[in-house]
């Protein structure tokens, strides 16, 4: 290929790809679905990957929404845990305590699921 | 492009075989298509956004540097586009635009142009950029955190992360066949093993990359992983798992083989590939990072000039 043709081709590729890239970024922003699939919970003891879909779906553990979202009214969209349970609060109990009670409590009761720190927390 | 014959001098006129830097770059991009295509199929438009934006940004940085440094315009050789594409292949599909913009800046400006441009870079520019991004914004490049909103019908856990954090029991669901077919989360163009192998073999057969580096790298990983696996099968994963996960295959075919940062003689190539392979598994098994390919290849980029001191004996020397 001639150098000039190569350069023109490169300008063409750069321009087209720039337009496609910008349009794709603008038109398809990363949006979380209404019902989460997985959640990455951040904590000072390491992040925790929580598979929401596996817990709620029929093919998974088939839990009902109210099993975890305890203050939920009928036909109401569940609010996220962190909306009430803030990282540093007394009333209601703080976020880490709520998660430990809810997650570990259920795992203990059902005799399945992780209960050791390193089985959930990842640094 | 590579011949086992030693250098043979002859008189002019010479014949040009028609090959050029541009044809090499475009062939590399062509070879990457199967893996990239699979990535776009799996992750959709966001993956296309990262790839196209990365290629165009890399070319623009190259153009800006050409103009700023008053050098001939070199984006026509396609090297910047290939760097942009390979960098995008390593990134998760949800990478924000500003990380792509920064990453391509790091690759083209810091990794390549400040050393003098094509052929002068001591490190693979893609790896320089990726290593800096990996250390700077690790949450954006953590595949488990980045791909939370995807459900592709297989186990949505980054295999090497699962192994590192939760041990060998956590990787029981991954089969070699599934991993080869791309049933794992990872970089846009780094998770479909079969696509990478097809592209890599094409590059080897066309002579654009050296098989010595590719195979010694893969053998280095296989043997080291096998030794670990034999020493404690309950703790260390089998060698096939290491070969088919993370950046192993993209590293073997597209990263370790970069011209300017890899050796040219036979023994140095074998040492370079094997060393990077061994270090990859060492970092994965006993190091702090989940995947070791990026840092292992970078380390051996540093060792490259030293390794290339091992040369065939000069004719007549030692008689």
Interface residues (C-beta under 8 A of the other chain):
Chain A: X1 X3 X6 X7 X9 X10 X11 X13 X14 X15 X17 X18 X20 X21 X22 X24 X25 X27 X28 X30 X31 X32 X33 X36 X37 X38 X39 X40 X47 X49 X53 X118 X119 X122
Chain B: X20 X22 X23 X44 X45 X46 X48 X49 X50 X51 X52 X53 X54 X55 X56 X57 X59 X60 X63 X73 X75 X76 X77 X78 X81 X94 X97 X144 X145 X148 X149 X150 X151 X156 X157 X161 X165 X166
